[in-house]
Amino acid sequence: MMTVAVAHCGSVSALTLGLPVSMAVPEAKGTLPKAMFLKLPISAKLKQRLQTEVESITMLALLRPANTGTAADGGRTPEILVIGLRLTGRTDAVPAELVELISSIRSRSGIVFACVREVPYEGSTREECAFAVRRNVPVKPGRPAVTKVYAGRWRPAGEAQLEPFGETMDELWDSLCAQAILDDIDGSGLDARIARRDELARLKADEAKLAKDHQRVRDPARRNEIYAKLHKVRARIAQLEG
């Protein structure tokens, strides 16, 4: 039986991510030419970033009810794509604006981006992978929809894994987003958990700044004012971490 070569982004493929071959895109069909995105009505700056920061764009996997065993519940997510972005090394960060651009073309599809870069490591180099997703941000009823790009941590490419989990495509999408953003397979209550994580990060940054200010300031009234703010921030951190 002949084995079909699967699409890959550097060393990363659907199979190295832990996905079954039934979800993998064949190598012959995986390449997404950058030219197709450069033709879009985007700014000159974004076109330049696409040309200089991204080496290649590859469709790695396609998840649908037929190959995931999940129910097509008619919800938010009819299909989920896994797209590899091989980066040139011009930037250390996941290119959020480019993730936003590519996601906007398939706005109904969930897309997990496997961003791959090569970095110096112990006198040589190694490939690293970070996942990124674009999700709708909760807004009040009647407000326009808002989206945001979230990125997970960089890790050795061989350790980057995705596990299909959920009974519906919407649950599967939330689980994959949780894996990408929080390193957690549980996708329940994800928006609230992301908001909690982000608030904690802001509060800890505020705590560090207020602690330094409290040590630096000599005026007693000002020190008391800063301490009151610091106490309030620490109480909220304890509440969120409790």
Secondary structure, DSSP 8 states (H G I E B T S, - for coil): -----B-EETTEETTTTT--GGGB-BHHHHB--HHHHHTSS--HHHHHHHHHHEEEEEEEEEE-HHHH--B--SSS-S-EEEEEEEE-SS-SS--HHHHHHHHHHTTTSEEEEEEEEEEEETTEEEEEEEEEEEEEE---TTS--EEEEEE---EEGGG-------SBHHHHHHHHHHHHHHS-S--TTHHHHHHHHHHHHHHHHHHHHHHHHHHH---HHHHHHHHHHHHHHHHHHHHHH-
